[in-house]
Amino acid sequence: MNTNRENWIDRDTRIARIIAADPAAIEALIQLSPRFTKLRNPVLCKIMAGQTTVAMAARIGGVSISQILGALSQLGLPVKKEADGEG
């Protein structure tokens, strides 16, 4: 994934796009919340990640959007930080 503005990860980015850019994102998400362990199952991952945005995942995982974006940033992914941490 390059760092063009349209490729930045933000609250509206689908989880599937993030995983396609870096499969290590699955384990980074699981580190934030055990609720994300279903992403290890390829079938469930394909179904869930394709429909879920970062903001939706934050609600599901019981974590903040900024926590998810921070974890993805640590992987080296191009993240657009939220103005107030929660968007």
PDB file of N, CA, C and O in Angstrom:
ATOM      1  N   MET A   1       0.866  -1.172   0.000  1.00  0.00           N
ATOM      2  CA  MET A   1       0.000   0.000   0.000  1.00  0.00           C
ATOM      3  C   MET A   1       0.904   1.224   0.000  1.00  0.00           C
ATOM      4  O   MET A   1       1.809   1.326   0.828  1.00  0.00           O
ATOM      5  N   ASN A   2       0.669   2.148  -0.918  1.00  0.00           N
ATOM      6  CA  ASN A   2       1.484   3.358  -0.903  1.00  0.00           C
ATOM      7  C   ASN A   2       0.818   4.417  -0.034  1.00  0.00           C
ATOM      8  O   ASN A   2      -0.268   4.202   0.505  1.00  0.00           O
ATOM      9  N   THR A   3       1.479   5.558   0.095  1.00  0.00           N
ATOM     10  CA  THR A   3       0.981   6.552   1.043  1.00  0.00           C
ATOM     11  C   THR A   3       0.203   7.685   0.376  1.00  0.00           C
ATOM     12  O   THR A   3       0.082   8.762   0.960  1.00  0.00           O
ATOM     13  N   ASN A   4      -0.325   7.476  -0.824  1.00  0.00           N
ATOM     14  CA  ASN A   4      -1.207   8.483  -1.409  1.00  0.00           C
ATOM     15  C   ASN A   4      -2.393   8.695  -0.493  1.00  0.00           C
ATOM     16  O   ASN A   4      -2.841   7.777   0.193  1.00  0.00           O
ATOM     17  N   ARG A   5      -2.895   9.918  -0.492  1.00  0.00           N
ATOM     18  CA  ARG A   5      -4.012  10.263   0.399  1.00  0.00           C
ATOM     19  C   ARG A   5      -5.170   9.286   0.328  1.00  0.00           C
ATOM     20  O   ARG A   5      -5.745   8.932   1.358  1.00  0.00           O
ATOM     21  N   GLU A   6      -5.521   8.846  -0.870  1.00  0.00           N
ATOM     22  CA  GLU A   6      -6.669   7.950  -1.014  1.00  0.00           C
ATOM     23  C   GLU A   6      -6.391   6.555  -0.452  1.00  0.00           C
ATOM     24  O   GLU A   6      -7.315   5.757  -0.300  1.00  0.00           O
ATOM     25  N   ASN A   7      -5.134   6.256  -0.146  1.00  0.00           N
ATOM     26  CA  ASN A   7      -4.783   4.949   0.396  1.00  0.00           C
ATOM     27  C   ASN A   7      -4.565   4.971   1.902  1.00  0.00           C
ATOM     28  O   ASN A   7      -4.227   3.948   2.497  1.00  0.00           O
ATOM     29  N   TRP A   8      -4.755   6.124   2.515  1.00  0.00           N
ATOM     30  CA  TRP A   8      -4.622   6.201   3.966  1.00  0.00           C
ATOM     31  C   TRP A   8      -5.705   5.366   4.626  1.00  0.00           C
ATOM     32  O   TRP A   8      -6.801   5.204   4.088  1.00  0.00           O
ATOM     33  N   ILE A   9      -5.389   4.851   5.773  1.00  0.00           N
ATOM     34  CA  ILE A   9      -6.359   4.098   6.559  1.00  0.00           C
ATOM     35  C   ILE A   9      -6.983   5.058   7.553  1.00  0.00           C
ATOM     36  O   ILE A   9      -6.285   5.777   8.268  1.00  0.00           O
ATOM     37  N   ASP A  10      -8.312   5.058   7.587  1.00  0.00           N
ATOM     38  CA  ASP A  10      -9.029   5.894   8.546  1.00  0.00           C
ATOM     39  C   ASP A  10     -10.231   5.123   9.074  1.00  0.00           C
ATOM     40  O   ASP A  10     -10.349   3.920   8.842  1.00  0.00           O
ATOM     41  N   ARG A  11     -11.103   5.796   9.767  1.00  0.00           N
ATOM     42  CA  ARG A  11     -12.244   5.148  10.420  1.00  0.00           C
ATOM     43  C   ARG A  11     -13.192   4.456   9.440  1.00  0.00           C
ATOM     44  O   ARG A  11     -13.941   3.563   9.836  1.00  0.00           O
ATOM     45  N   ASP A  12     -13.169   4.857   8.170  1.00  0.00           N
ATOM     46  CA  ASP A  12     -14.078   4.300   7.172  1.00  0.00           C
ATOM     47  C   ASP A  12     -13.454   3.208   6.312  1.00  0.00           C
ATOM     48  O   ASP A  12     -14.117   2.662   5.430  1.00  0.00           O
ATOM     49  N   THR A  13     -12.206   2.888   6.555  1.00  0.00           N
ATOM     50  CA  THR A  13     -11.514   1.860   5.781  1.00  0.00           C
ATOM     51  C   THR A  13     -12.011   0.480   6.183  1.00  0.00           C
ATOM     52  O   THR A  13     -12.161   0.182   7.368  1.00  0.00           O
ATOM     53  N   ARG A  14     -12.265  -0.354   5.189  1.00  0.00           N
ATOM     54  CA  ARG A  14     -12.716  -1.724   5.456  1.00  0.00           C
ATOM     55  C   ARG A  14     -11.534  -2.568   5.953  1.00  0.00           C
ATOM     56  O   ARG A  14     -10.409  -2.437   5.469  1.00  0.00           O
ATOM     57  N   ILE A  15     -11.814  -3.418   6.912  1.00  0.00           N
ATOM     58  CA  ILE A  15     -10.794  -4.282   7.500  1.00  0.00           C
ATOM     59  C   ILE A  15     -10.175  -5.197   6.437  1.00  0.00           C
ATOM     60  O   ILE A  15      -8.982  -5.489   6.507  1.00  0.00           O
ATOM     61  N   ALA A  16     -10.945  -5.643   5.475  1.00  0.00           N
ATOM     62  CA  ALA A  16     -10.428  -6.518   4.421  1.00  0.00           C
ATOM     63  C   ALA A  16      -9.310  -5.837   3.642  1.00  0.00           C
ATOM     64  O   ALA A  16      -8.326  -6.485   3.282  1.00  0.00           O
ATOM     65  N   ARG A  17      -9.444  -4.552   3.380  1.00  0.00           N
ATOM     66  CA  ARG A  17      -8.405  -3.817   2.647  1.00  0.00           C
ATOM     67  C   ARG A  17      -7.118  -3.742   3.472  1.00  0.00           C
ATOM     68  O   ARG A  17      -6.016  -3.833   2.931  1.00  0.00           O
ATOM     69  N   ILE A  18      -7.271  -3.580   4.766  1.00  0.00           N
ATOM     70  CA  ILE A  18      -6.110  -3.503   5.654  1.00  0.00           C
ATOM     71  C   ILE A  18      -5.387  -4.849   5.690  1.00  0.00           C
ATOM     72  O   ILE A  18      -4.161  -4.906   5.599  1.00  0.00           O
ATOM     73  N   ILE A  19      -6.151  -5.925   5.823  1.00  0.00           N
ATOM     74  CA  ILE A  19      -5.561  -7.270   5.871  1.00  0.00           C
ATOM     75  C   ILE A  19      -4.888  -7.607   4.541  1.00  0.00           C
ATOM     76  O   ILE A  19      -3.839  -8.250   4.522  1.00  0.00           O
ATOM     77  N   ALA A  20      -5.486  -7.176   3.436  1.00  0.00           N
ATOM     78  CA  ALA A  20      -4.871  -7.417   2.129  1.00  0.00           C
ATOM     79  C   ALA A  20      -3.529  -6.702   2.021  1.00  0.00           C
ATOM     80  O   ALA A  20      -2.599  -7.215   1.399  1.00  0.00           O
ATOM     81  N   ALA A  21      -3.426  -5.525   2.621  1.00  0.00           N
ATOM     82  CA  ALA A  21      -2.178  -4.757   2.589  1.00  0.00           C
ATOM     83  C   ALA A  21      -1.127  -5.366   3.502  1.00  0.00           C
ATOM     84  O   ALA A  21       0.064  -5.341   3.191  1.00  0.00           O
ATOM     85  N   ASP A  22      -1.569  -5.916   4.632  1.00  0.00           N
ATOM     86  CA  ASP A  22      -0.631  -6.511   5.596  1.00  0.00           C
ATOM     87  C   ASP A  22      -1.367  -7.541   6.449  1.00  0.00           C
ATOM     88  O   ASP A  22      -2.082  -7.176   7.382  1.00  0.00           O
ATOM     89  N   PRO A  23      -1.196  -8.824   6.136  1.00  0.00           N
ATOM     90  CA  PRO A  23      -1.870  -9.878   6.903  1.00  0.00           C
ATOM     91  C   PRO A  23      -1.550  -9.856   8.401  1.00  0.00           C
ATOM     92  O   PRO A  23      -2.315 -10.393   9.202  1.00  0.00           O
ATOM     93  N   ALA A  24      -0.441  -9.249   8.779  1.00  0.00           N
ATOM     94  CA  ALA A  24      -0.096  -9.149  10.205  1.00  0.00           C
ATOM     95  C   ALA A  24      -1.108  -8.297  10.965  1.00  0.00           C
ATOM     96  O   ALA A  24      -1.130  -8.312  12.196  1.00  0.00           O
ATOM     97  N   ALA A  25      -1.931  -7.566  10.253  1.00  0.00           N
ATOM     98  CA  ALA A  25      -2.961  -6.743  10.891  1.00  0.00           C
ATOM     99  C   ALA A  25      -3.936  -7.606  11.692  1.00  0.00           C
ATOM    100  O   ALA A  25      -4.492  -7.145  12.689  1.00  0.00           O
ATOM    101  N   ILE A  26      -4.144  -8.835  11.272  1.00  0.00           N
ATOM    102  CA  ILE A  26      -5.044  -9.722  12.013  1.00  0.00           C
ATOM    103  C   ILE A  26      -4.544  -9.893  13.447  1.00  0.00           C
ATOM    104  O   ILE A  26      -5.305  -9.720  14.399  1.00  0.00           O
ATOM    105  N   GLU A  27      -3.274 -10.230  13.595  1.00  0.00           N
ATOM    106  CA  GLU A  27      -2.731 -10.443  14.939  1.00  0.00           C
ATOM    107  C   GLU A  27      -2.666  -9.141  15.721  1.00  0.00           C
ATOM    108  O   GLU A  27      -2.841  -9.143  16.940  1.00  0.00           O
ATOM    109  N   ALA A  28      -2.417  -8.033  15.042  1.00  0.00           N
ATOM    110  CA  ALA A  28      -2.401  -6.729  15.721  1.00  0.00           C
ATOM    111  C   ALA A  28      -3.777  -6.415  16.296  1.00  0.00           C
ATOM    112  O   ALA A  28      -3.882  -5.884  17.401  1.00  0.00           O
ATOM    113  N   LEU A  29      -4.826  -6.739  15.555  1.00  0.00           N
ATOM    114  CA  LEU A  29      -6.192  -6.509  16.037  1.00  0.00           C
ATOM    115  C   LEU A  29      -6.520  -7.438  17.203  1.00  0.00           C
ATOM    116  O   LEU A  29      -7.141  -7.023  18.181  1.00  0.00           O
ATOM    117  N   ILE A  30      -6.102  -8.689  17.093  1.00  0.00           N
ATOM    118  CA  ILE A  30      -6.364  -9.654  18.163  1.00  0.00           C
ATOM    119  C   ILE A  30      -5.668  -9.223  19.452  1.00  0.00           C
ATOM    120  O   ILE A  30      -6.202  -9.435  20.540  1.00  0.00           O
ATOM    121  N   GLN A  31      -4.488  -8.622  19.344  1.00  0.00           N
ATOM    122  CA  GLN A  31      -3.784  -8.117  20.529  1.00  0.00           C
ATOM    123  C   GLN A  31      -4.616  -7.047  21.244  1.00  0.00           C
ATOM    124  O   GLN A  31      -4.551  -6.921  22.467  1.00  0.00           O
ATOM    125  N   LEU A  32      -5.394  -6.282  20.482  1.00  0.00           N
ATOM    126  CA  LEU A  32      -6.233  -5.238  21.073  1.00  0.00           C
ATOM    127  C   LEU A  32      -7.462  -5.811  21.766  1.00  0.00           C
ATOM    128  O   LEU A  32      -7.868  -5.325  22.822  1.00  0.00           O
ATOM    129  N   SER A  33      -8.057  -6.850  21.170  1.00  0.00           N
ATOM    130  CA  SER A  33      -9.277  -7.427  21.728  1.00  0.00           C
ATOM    131  C   SER A  33      -9.421  -8.881  21.302  1.00  0.00           C
ATOM    132  O   SER A  33      -9.315  -9.189  20.115  1.00  0.00           O
ATOM    133  N   PRO A  34      -9.661  -9.771  22.247  1.00  0.00           N
ATOM    134  CA  PRO A  34      -9.867 -11.174  21.886  1.00  0.00           C
ATOM    135  C   PRO A  34     -11.117 -11.390  21.027  1.00  0.00           C
ATOM    136  O   PRO A  34     -11.290 -12.459  20.441  1.00  0.00           O
ATOM    137  N   ARG A  35     -11.967 -10.400  20.952  1.00  0.00           N
ATOM    138  CA  ARG A  35     -13.162 -10.523  20.105  1.00  0.00           C
ATOM    139  C   ARG A  35     -12.806 -10.635  18.625  1.00  0.00           C
ATOM    140  O   ARG A  35     -13.637 -11.040  17.813  1.00  0.00           O
ATOM    141  N   PHE A  36     -11.564 -10.273  18.273  1.00  0.00           N
ATOM    142  CA  PHE A  36     -11.145 -10.326  16.882  1.00  0.00           C
ATOM    143  C   PHE A  36     -10.547 -11.674  16.486  1.00  0.00           C
ATOM    144  O   PHE A  36     -10.092 -11.825  15.353  1.00  0.00           O
ATOM    145  N   THR A  37     -10.533 -12.660  17.392  1.00  0.00           N
ATOM    146  CA  THR A  37      -9.914 -13.954  17.071  1.00  0.00           C
ATOM    147  C   THR A  37     -10.619 -14.653  15.904  1.00  0.00           C
ATOM    148  O   THR A  37     -10.011 -15.492  15.239  1.00  0.00           O
ATOM    149  N   LYS A  38     -11.862 -14.331  15.650  1.00  0.00           N
ATOM    150  CA  LYS A  38     -12.581 -14.935  14.519  1.00  0.00           C
ATOM    151  C   LYS A  38     -11.929 -14.601  13.188  1.00  0.00           C
ATOM    152  O   LYS A  38     -12.164 -15.285  12.192  1.00  0.00           O
ATOM    153  N   LEU A  39     -11.103 -13.542  13.162  1.00  0.00           N
ATOM    154  CA  LEU A  39     -10.420 -13.169  11.926  1.00  0.00           C
ATOM    155  C   LEU A  39      -9.383 -14.209  11.515  1.00  0.00           C
ATOM    156  O   LEU A  39      -8.941 -14.219  10.366  1.00  0.00           O
ATOM    157  N   ARG A  40      -8.993 -15.078  12.433  1.00  0.00           N
ATOM    158  CA  ARG A  40      -8.047 -16.153  12.094  1.00  0.00           C
ATOM    159  C   ARG A  40      -8.697 -17.202  11.204  1.00  0.00           C
ATOM    160  O   ARG A  40      -8.000 -17.908  10.475  1.00  0.00           O
ATOM    161  N   ASN A  41     -10.009 -17.315  11.251  1.00  0.00           N
ATOM    162  CA  ASN A  41     -10.729 -18.265  10.412  1.00  0.00           C
ATOM    163  C   ASN A  41     -10.899 -17.625   9.025  1.00  0.00           C
ATOM    164  O   ASN A  41     -11.566 -16.597   8.907  1.00  0.00           O
ATOM    165  N   PRO A  42     -10.310 -18.211   7.978  1.00  0.00           N
ATOM    166  CA  PRO A  42     -10.351 -17.588   6.653  1.00  0.00           C
ATOM    167  C   PRO A  42     -11.762 -17.312   6.119  1.00  0.00           C
ATOM    168  O   PRO A  42     -11.993 -16.293   5.468  1.00  0.00           O
ATOM    169  N   VAL A  43     -12.690 -18.210   6.393  1.00  0.00           N
ATOM    170  CA  VAL A  43     -14.063 -18.017   5.911  1.00  0.00           C
ATOM    171  C   VAL A  43     -14.729 -16.859   6.650  1.00  0.00           C
ATOM    172  O   VAL A  43     -15.308 -15.968   6.028  1.00  0.00           O
ATOM    173  N   LEU A  44     -14.645 -16.877   7.973  1.00  0.00           N
ATOM    174  CA  LEU A  44     -15.233 -15.789   8.753  1.00  0.00           C
ATOM    175  C   LEU A  44     -14.548 -14.458   8.456  1.00  0.00           C
ATOM    176  O   LEU A  44     -15.196 -13.412   8.402  1.00  0.00           O
ATOM    177  N   CYS A  45     -13.240 -14.509   8.266  1.00  0.00           N
ATOM    178  CA  CYS A  45     -12.493 -13.290   7.972  1.00  0.00           C
ATOM    179  C   CYS A  45     -12.987 -12.675   6.667  1.00  0.00           C
ATOM    180  O   CYS A  45     -13.208 -11.467   6.587  1.00  0.00           O
ATOM    181  N   LYS A  46     -13.155 -13.501   5.664  1.00  0.00           N
ATOM    182  CA  LYS A  46     -13.607 -12.995   4.366  1.00  0.00           C
ATOM    183  C   LYS A  46     -14.978 -12.339   4.480  1.00  0.00           C
ATOM    184  O   LYS A  46     -15.220 -11.281   3.898  1.00  0.00           O
ATOM    185  N   ILE A  47     -15.860 -12.963   5.223  1.00  0.00           N
ATOM    186  CA  ILE A  47     -17.223 -12.436   5.376  1.00  0.00           C
ATOM    187  C   ILE A  47     -17.223 -11.175   6.230  1.00  0.00           C
ATOM    188  O   ILE A  47     -17.766 -10.144   5.832  1.00  0.00           O
ATOM    189  N   MET A  48     -16.612 -11.264   7.404  1.00  0.00           N
ATOM    190  CA  MET A  48     -16.665 -10.155   8.364  1.00  0.00           C
ATOM    191  C   MET A  48     -15.821  -8.959   7.919  1.00  0.00           C
ATOM    192  O   MET A  48     -16.287  -7.821   7.958  1.00  0.00           O
ATOM    193  N   ALA A  49     -14.589  -9.216   7.500  1.00  0.00           N
ATOM    194  CA  ALA A  49     -13.669  -8.125   7.184  1.00  0.00           C
ATOM    195  C   ALA A  49     -14.115  -7.323   5.966  1.00  0.00           C
ATOM    196  O   ALA A  49     -13.847  -6.125   5.872  1.00  0.00           O
ATOM    197  N   GLY A  50     -14.785  -7.977   5.050  1.00  0.00           N
ATOM    198  CA  GLY A  50     -15.240  -7.289   3.847  1.00  0.00           C
ATOM    199  C   GLY A  50     -16.354  -6.296   4.106  1.00  0.00           C
ATOM    200  O   GLY A  50     -16.579  -5.388   3.307  1.00  0.00           O
ATOM    201  N   GLN A  51     -17.053  -6.463   5.218  1.00  0.00           N
ATOM    202  CA  GLN A  51     -18.197  -5.604   5.520  1.00  0.00           C
ATOM    203  C   GLN A  51     -17.947  -4.654   6.688  1.00  0.00           C
ATOM    204  O   GLN A  51     -18.779  -3.795   6.982  1.00  0.00           O
ATOM    205  N   THR A  52     -16.814  -4.805   7.346  1.00  0.00           N
ATOM    206  CA  THR A  52     -16.565  -4.076   8.586  1.00  0.00           C
ATOM    207  C   THR A  52     -15.535  -2.968   8.399  1.00  0.00           C
ATOM    208  O   THR A  52     -14.453  -3.198   7.859  1.00  0.00           O
ATOM    209  N   THR A  53     -15.881  -1.770   8.848  1.00  0.00           N
ATOM    210  CA  THR A  53     -14.937  -0.653   8.815  1.00  0.00           C
ATOM    211  C   THR A  53     -14.156  -0.600  10.131  1.00  0.00           C
ATOM    212  O   THR A  53     -14.475  -1.313  11.083  1.00  0.00           O
ATOM    213  N   VAL A  54     -13.150   0.237  10.168  1.00  0.00           N
ATOM    214  CA  VAL A  54     -12.375   0.418  11.398  1.00  0.00           C
ATOM    215  C   VAL A  54     -13.293   0.880  12.527  1.00  0.00           C
ATOM    216  O   VAL A  54     -13.186   0.390  13.652  1.00  0.00           O
ATOM    217  N   ALA A  55     -14.187   1.810  12.239  1.00  0.00           N
ATOM    218  CA  ALA A  55     -15.100   2.320  13.272  1.00  0.00           C
ATOM    219  C   ALA A  55     -16.013   1.219  13.798  1.00  0.00           C
ATOM    220  O   ALA A  55     -16.249   1.129  15.003  1.00  0.00           O
ATOM    221  N   MET A  56     -16.523   0.387  12.904  1.00  0.00           N
ATOM    222  CA  MET A  56     -17.375  -0.724  13.328  1.00  0.00           C
ATOM    223  C   MET A  56     -16.577  -1.736  14.153  1.00  0.00           C
ATOM    224  O   MET A  56     -17.068  -2.254  15.156  1.00  0.00           O
ATOM    225  N   ALA A  57     -15.352  -2.011  13.723  1.00  0.00           N
ATOM    226  CA  ALA A  57     -14.507  -2.951  14.449  1.00  0.00           C
ATOM    227  C   ALA A  57     -14.210  -2.443  15.856  1.00  0.00           C
ATOM    228  O   ALA A  57     -14.155  -3.228  16.803  1.00  0.00           O
ATOM    229  N   ALA A  58     -14.019  -1.149  15.993  1.00  0.00           N
ATOM    230  CA  ALA A  58     -13.768  -0.574  17.316  1.00  0.00           C
ATOM    231  C   ALA A  58     -14.945  -0.846  18.247  1.00  0.00           C
ATOM    232  O   ALA A  58     -14.756  -1.225  19.403  1.00  0.00           O
ATOM    233  N   ARG A  59     -16.149  -0.651  17.741  1.00  0.00           N
ATOM    234  CA  ARG A  59     -17.342  -0.929  18.561  1.00  0.00           C
ATOM    235  C   ARG A  59     -17.425  -2.414  18.903  1.00  0.00           C
ATOM    236  O   ARG A  59     -17.691  -2.777  20.049  1.00  0.00           O
ATOM    237  N   ILE A  60     -17.201  -3.264  17.919  1.00  0.00           N
ATOM    238  CA  ILE A  60     -17.276  -4.712  18.136  1.00  0.00           C
ATOM    239  C   ILE A  60     -16.233  -5.166  19.157  1.00  0.00           C
ATOM    240  O   ILE A  60     -16.525  -5.980  20.033  1.00  0.00           O
ATOM    241  N   GLY A  61     -15.023  -4.637  19.035  1.00  0.00           N
ATOM    242  CA  GLY A  61     -13.921  -5.066  19.902  1.00  0.00           C
ATOM    243  C   GLY A  61     -13.880  -4.386  21.252  1.00  0.00           C
ATOM    244  O   GLY A  61     -13.113  -4.778  22.132  1.00  0.00           O
ATOM    245  N   GLY A  62     -14.714  -3.356  21.418  1.00  0.00           N
ATOM    246  CA  GLY A  62     -14.712  -2.637  22.681  1.00  0.00           C
ATOM    247  C   GLY A  62     -13.450  -1.813  22.882  1.00  0.00           C
ATOM    248  O   GLY A  62     -12.997  -1.622  24.011  1.00  0.00           O
ATOM    249  N   VAL A  63     -12.884  -1.327  21.786  1.00  0.00           N
ATOM    250  CA  VAL A  63     -11.680  -0.496  21.836  1.00  0.00           C
ATOM    251  C   VAL A  63     -11.966   0.803  21.087  1.00  0.00           C
ATOM    252  O   VAL A  63     -12.999   0.932  20.429  1.00  0.00           O
ATOM    253  N   SER A  64     -11.058   1.752  21.187  1.00  0.00           N
ATOM    254  CA  SER A  64     -11.255   3.017  20.487  1.00  0.00           C
ATOM    255  C   SER A  64     -10.719   2.929  19.060  1.00  0.00           C
ATOM    256  O   SER A  64      -9.876   2.090  18.743  1.00  0.00           O
ATOM    257  N   ILE A  65     -11.224   3.802  18.226  1.00  0.00           N
ATOM    258  CA  ILE A  65     -10.729   3.909  16.857  1.00  0.00           C
ATOM    259  C   ILE A  65      -9.246   4.244  16.886  1.00  0.00           C
ATOM    260  O   ILE A  65      -8.465   3.692  16.110  1.00  0.00           O
ATOM    261  N   SER A  66      -8.858   5.144  17.774  1.00  0.00           N
ATOM    262  CA  SER A  66      -7.447   5.543  17.844  1.00  0.00           C
ATOM    263  C   SER A  66      -6.548   4.378  18.253  1.00  0.00           C
ATOM    264  O   SER A  66      -5.396   4.320  17.822  1.00  0.00           O
ATOM    265  N   GLN A  67      -7.041   3.455  19.068  1.00  0.00           N
ATOM    266  CA  GLN A  67      -6.246   2.278  19.426  1.00  0.00           C
ATOM    267  C   GLN A  67      -5.999   1.407  18.195  1.00  0.00           C
ATOM    268  O   GLN A  67      -4.888   0.921  17.984  1.00  0.00           O
ATOM    269  N   ILE A  68      -7.033   1.215  17.392  1.00  0.00           N
ATOM    270  CA  ILE A  68      -6.878   0.412  16.170  1.00  0.00           C
ATOM    271  C   ILE A  68      -5.919   1.103  15.210  1.00  0.00           C
ATOM    272  O   ILE A  68      -5.003   0.474  14.681  1.00  0.00           O
ATOM    273  N   LEU A  69      -6.129   2.393  14.986  1.00  0.00           N
ATOM    274  CA  LEU A  69      -5.260   3.117  14.064  1.00  0.00           C
ATOM    275  C   LEU A  69      -3.816   3.125  14.565  1.00  0.00           C
ATOM    276  O   LEU A  69      -2.882   3.036  13.769  1.00  0.00           O
ATOM    277  N   GLY A  70      -3.634   3.230  15.868  1.00  0.00           N
ATOM    278  CA  GLY A  70      -2.293   3.199  16.438  1.00  0.00           C
ATOM    279  C   GLY A  70      -1.605   1.862  16.203  1.00  0.00           C
ATOM    280  O   GLY A  70      -0.426   1.815  15.853  1.00  0.00           O
ATOM    281  N   ALA A  71      -2.345   0.783  16.398  1.00  0.00           N
ATOM    282  CA  ALA A  71      -1.776  -0.557  16.181  1.00  0.00           C
ATOM    283  C   ALA A  71      -1.397  -0.753  14.715  1.00  0.00           C
ATOM    284  O   ALA A  71      -0.364  -1.349  14.411  1.00  0.00           O
ATOM    285  N   LEU A  72      -2.232  -0.254  13.817  1.00  0.00           N
ATOM    286  CA  LEU A  72      -1.947  -0.387  12.388  1.00  0.00           C
ATOM    287  C   LEU A  72      -0.760   0.488  11.992  1.00  0.00           C
ATOM    288  O   LEU A  72       0.043   0.111  11.139  1.00  0.00           O
ATOM    289  N   SER A  73      -0.660   1.641  12.611  1.00  0.00           N
ATOM    290  CA  SER A  73       0.465   2.537  12.355  1.00  0.00           C
ATOM    291  C   SER A  73       1.777   1.880  12.779  1.00  0.00           C
ATOM    292  O   SER A  73       2.799   2.041  12.112  1.00  0.00           O
ATOM    293  N   GLN A  74       1.748   1.146  13.880  1.00  0.00           N
ATOM    294  CA  GLN A  74       2.952   0.454  14.356  1.00  0.00           C
ATOM    295  C   GLN A  74       3.412  -0.617  13.374  1.00  0.00           C
ATOM    296  O   GLN A  74       4.581  -1.000  13.372  1.00  0.00           O
ATOM    297  N   LEU A  75       2.491  -1.103  12.536  1.00  0.00           N
ATOM    298  CA  LEU A  75       2.863  -2.074  11.502  1.00  0.00           C
ATOM    299  C   LEU A  75       3.486  -1.382  10.294  1.00  0.00           C
ATOM    300  O   LEU A  75       3.992  -2.036   9.382  1.00  0.00           O
ATOM    301  N   GLY A  76       3.441  -0.060  10.300  1.00  0.00           N
ATOM    302  CA  GLY A  76       3.985   0.697   9.174  1.00  0.00           C
ATOM    303  C   GLY A  76       2.955   1.038   8.114  1.00  0.00           C
ATOM    304  O   GLY A  76       3.305   1.514   7.034  1.00  0.00           O
ATOM    305  N   LEU A  77       1.688   0.798   8.415  1.00  0.00           N
ATOM    306  CA  LEU A  77       0.635   1.131   7.457  1.00  0.00           C
ATOM    307  C   LEU A  77       0.341   2.625   7.505  1.00  0.00           C
ATOM    308  O   LEU A  77       0.454   3.240   8.566  1.00  0.00           O
ATOM    309  N   PRO A  78      -0.036   3.220   6.372  1.00  0.00           N
ATOM    310  CA  PRO A  78      -0.309   4.662   6.325  1.00  0.00           C
ATOM    311  C   PRO A  78      -1.644   4.994   6.965  1.00  0.00           C
ATOM    312  O   PRO A  78      -2.696   4.740   6.379  1.00  0.00           O
ATOM    313  N   VAL A  79      -1.611   5.551   8.145  1.00  0.00           N
ATOM    314  CA  VAL A  79      -2.814   5.814   8.927  1.00  0.00           C
ATOM    315  C   VAL A  79      -3.075   7.300   9.000  1.00  0.00           C
ATOM    316  O   VAL A  79      -2.168   8.092   9.259  1.00  0.00           O
ATOM    317  N   LYS A  80      -4.331   7.677   8.767  1.00  0.00           N
ATOM    318  CA  LYS A  80      -4.765   9.059   8.948  1.00  0.00           C
ATOM    319  C   LYS A  80      -5.330   9.158  10.354  1.00  0.00           C
ATOM    320  O   LYS A  80      -6.374   8.582  10.657  1.00  0.00           O
ATOM    321  N   LYS A  81      -4.645   9.881  11.195  1.00  0.00           N
ATOM    322  CA  LYS A  81      -5.073  10.007  12.594  1.00  0.00           C
ATOM    323  C   LYS A  81      -6.394  10.750  12.699  1.00  0.00           C
ATOM    324  O   LYS A  81      -6.666  11.683  11.943  1.00  0.00           O
ATOM    325  N   GLU A  82      -7.200  10.323  13.642  1.00  0.00           N
ATOM    326  CA  GLU A  82      -8.479  10.970  13.923  1.00  0.00           C
ATOM    327  C   GLU A  82      -8.229  12.281  14.660  1.00  0.00           C
ATOM    328  O   GLU A  82      -7.344  12.346  15.513  1.00  0.00           O
ATOM    329  N   ALA A  83      -8.979  13.304  14.352  1.00  0.00           N
ATOM    330  CA  ALA A  83      -8.803  14.619  14.978  1.00  0.00           C
ATOM    331  C   ALA A  83      -9.021  14.565  16.486  1.00  0.00           C
ATOM    332  O   ALA A  83      -8.270  15.178  17.245  1.00  0.00           O
ATOM    333  N   ASP A  84     -10.034  13.843  16.916  1.00  0.00           N
ATOM    334  CA  ASP A  84     -10.348  13.796  18.350  1.00  0.00           C
ATOM    335  C   ASP A  84     -10.121  12.424  18.950  1.00  0.00           C
ATOM    336  O   ASP A  84     -10.496  12.177  20.096  1.00  0.00           O
ATOM    337  N   GLY A  85      -9.513  11.533  18.193  1.00  0.00           N
ATOM    338  CA  GLY A  85      -9.228  10.193  18.710  1.00  0.00           C
ATOM    339  C   GLY A  85     -10.358   9.207  18.496  1.00  0.00           C
ATOM    340  O   GLY A  85     -10.132   7.997  18.491  1.00  0.00           O
ATOM    341  N   GLU A  86     -11.557   9.701  18.321  1.00  0.00           N
ATOM    342  CA  GLU A  86     -12.703   8.808  18.116  1.00  0.00           C
ATOM    343  C   GLU A  86     -13.434   9.102  16.829  1.00  0.00           C
ATOM    344  O   GLU A  86     -14.282   8.315  16.408  1.00  0.00           O
ATOM    345  N   GLY A  87     -13.136  10.184  16.211  1.00  0.00           N
ATOM    346  CA  GLY A  87     -13.771  10.531  14.938  1.00  0.00           C
ATOM    347  C   GLY A  87     -15.135  11.000  15.152  1.00  0.00           C
ATOM    348  O   GLY A  87     -15.829  11.339  14.194  1.00  0.00           O
TER     349      GLY A  87
END
